[in-house]
Amino acid sequence: MEQPVIIKVDHVSMKFNLSSEKFDSFKEYVIKRIKGQVAMEEFWALKDVSFEVRKGDSVGLIGLNGSGKSTMLKTIAGVLKPTEGAVETTGTIAPLIELGAGFDMDLTARENVFLNGALLGYTRKEMNHFYEDIVGFSELDNFMDVPVKNFSSGMVSRLAFAIATIGIPDILIVDEVLSVGDFQFQEKCERRIHNMMEKGTTILFVSHSIEQVEKICNKIVWLEQGHMKCYGDAYEICNEYKKS
Ligand SMILES: Nc1ncnc2c1ncn2[C@@H]1O[C@H](COP(=O)(O)OP(=O)(O)OP(=O)(O)O)[C@@H](O)[C@H]1O
C-alpha cells in the first residue's frame, strides 16, 4: 500500500532582492532606501518547483553550488516563506540547518540544552529526561558547565546535533551538517539518522558528498539554477549526476 504524502511542494518560487551597491554604513543604506535610491535586482533562487514526498521516503536534494538546495530546505522547514506557491507538511519537523544558530554563546552547554529544548517546544521535565542522552551522544560530559563561546566549532555542532535529534520527528531536514565533526562522529550521526529512518521518519537531505546521498536517500530532487531538472529514483539520478 502506498504511503501518504507528508510533504507537498506546490509550484514554489523564491525571489530575493539583491543590491549591487556597497554602503559604508547601515545608516547610509536606510537613508538611501527611504529616498528610493537603492537599485534592487530581482533574483529567483527557486522557480516553479513542485514535488511530493511520501512518508518514510529519504529524499536527497542535489545540484551545483547556488542551485537552490538550502533555499528549498528552508522553505520546507518554514524558515522562509515562498514568494509564490505553497508548501504543506504533516507532523513534527526537526530541522538540522545551520547547527548552533540557536545557541546563546555566553550560556553554558547545560543552559543551552534547556534553552534550545524550550525553543523546540519541549518542557523542562521532558528535557531532564533527554539530558543524559544529549550529553552521552555529544560526548561532552566534562564540558557541560563551560560557556559555549569556549567550544570549538566541532563541539558546538556535536551539541547542536544531539539536541536537534532528540525524539523521533516525522520529518528530519539535514542540510550539509554531516560534514562537521570528525569521522567517528559523522558515522555516529549517520547511524542516528538511519535509526530514525527505521522508525518511519521522512528525511530531506543535502550533502555535497554524493556517496552520502546514495547511502541515505531512495529518491532525488535534482535542482539546476532554481529549476527542478528531475525527481525520481536515487540510483538512476545519482548515476546521471555523476556523469554530468
Ligand atoms: N537570503 C538571501 N538573499 C539573497 N540571495 C540569496 C539568499 N539566500 C540564498 N540566496 C541566493 O540564492 C541562490 C541559491 O542559494 P542556496 O543556498 O539555496 O543554494 P545551494 O544549492 O544550497 O548552494 P550550495 O551548494 O553552495 O550550498 C544563490 O545564488 C544564493 O546566492
The ligand as an SDF file (V2000), in Angstrom:
LIG
                    3D

 31 33  0  0  0  0  0  0  0  0999 V2000
   18.9630   35.4930    1.8390 N   0  0  0  0  0  0  0  0  0  0  0  0
   19.3840   35.5730    0.5750 C   0  0  0  0  0  0  0  0  0  0  0  0
   19.4500   36.7600   -0.0690 N   0  0  0  0  0  0  0  0  0  0  0  0
   19.8580   36.8270   -1.3510 C   0  0  0  0  0  0  0  0  0  0  0  0
   20.2050   35.7670   -2.0920 N   0  0  0  0  0  0  0  0  0  0  0  0
   20.1630   34.5660   -1.5120 C   0  0  0  0  0  0  0  0  0  0  0  0
   19.7510   34.4010   -0.1480 C   0  0  0  0  0  0  0  0  0  0  0  0
   19.7950   33.0690    0.1510 N   0  0  0  0  0  0  0  0  0  0  0  0
   20.2290   32.4560   -0.9730 C   0  0  0  0  0  0  0  0  0  0  0  0
   20.4450   33.3450   -1.9650 N   0  0  0  0  0  0  0  0  0  0  0  0
   20.8910   33.0370   -3.3310 C   0  0  0  0  0  0  0  0  0  0  0  0
   20.0570   32.0230   -3.8510 O   0  0  0  0  0  0  0  0  0  0  0  0
   20.8220   31.1000   -4.6150 C   0  0  0  0  0  0  0  0  0  0  0  0
   20.5730   29.7010   -4.0910 C   0  0  0  0  0  0  0  0  0  0  0  0
   21.2090   29.5970   -2.8180 O   0  0  0  0  0  0  0  0  0  0  0  0
   21.1880   28.2510   -1.9720 P   0  0  0  0  0  0  0  0  0  0  0  0
   21.9640   28.4970   -0.7330 O   0  0  0  0  0  0  0  0  0  0  0  0
   19.7900   27.7650   -1.8580 O   0  0  0  0  0  0  0  0  0  0  0  0
   21.9830   27.2720   -2.9480 O   0  0  0  0  0  0  0  0  0  0  0  0
   22.6000   25.8370   -2.6630 P   0  0  0  0  0  0  0  0  0  0  0  0
   22.2060   24.9530   -3.8060 O   0  0  0  0  0  0  0  0  0  0  0  0
   22.2260   25.3730   -1.3020 O   0  0  0  0  0  0  0  0  0  0  0  0
   24.1450   26.1740   -2.7480 O   0  0  0  0  0  0  0  0  0  0  0  0
   25.4340   25.4920   -2.0680 P   0  0  0  0  0  0  0  0  0  0  0  0
   25.6100   24.1650   -2.7380 O   0  0  0  0  0  0  0  0  0  0  0  0
   26.5200   26.4290   -2.4260 O   0  0  0  0  0  0  0  0  0  0  0  0
   25.1970   25.3940   -0.6010 O   0  0  0  0  0  0  0  0  0  0  0  0
   22.2720   31.5440   -4.5320 C   0  0  0  0  0  0  0  0  0  0  0  0
   22.5940   32.2320   -5.7160 O   0  0  0  0  0  0  0  0  0  0  0  0
   22.3020   32.4730   -3.3390 C   0  0  0  0  0  0  0  0  0  0  0  0
   23.2470   33.4940   -3.5290 O   0  0  0  0  0  0  0  0  0  0  0  0
  1  2  1  0
  2  3  1  0
  2  7  2  0
  3  4  2  0
  4  5  1  0
  5  6  2  0
  6  7  1  0
  6 10  1  0
  7  8  1  0
  8  9  2  0
  9 10  1  0
 10 11  1  0
 11 12  1  0
 11 30  1  0
 12 13  1  0
 13 14  1  0
 13 28  1  0
 14 15  1  0
 15 16  1  0
 16 17  2  0
 16 18  1  0
 16 19  1  0
 19 20  1  0
 20 21  2  0
 20 22  1  0
 20 23  1  0
 23 24  1  0
 24 25  2  0
 24 26  1  0
 24 27  1  0
 28 29  1  0
 28 30  1  0
 30 31  1  0
M  END
$$$$
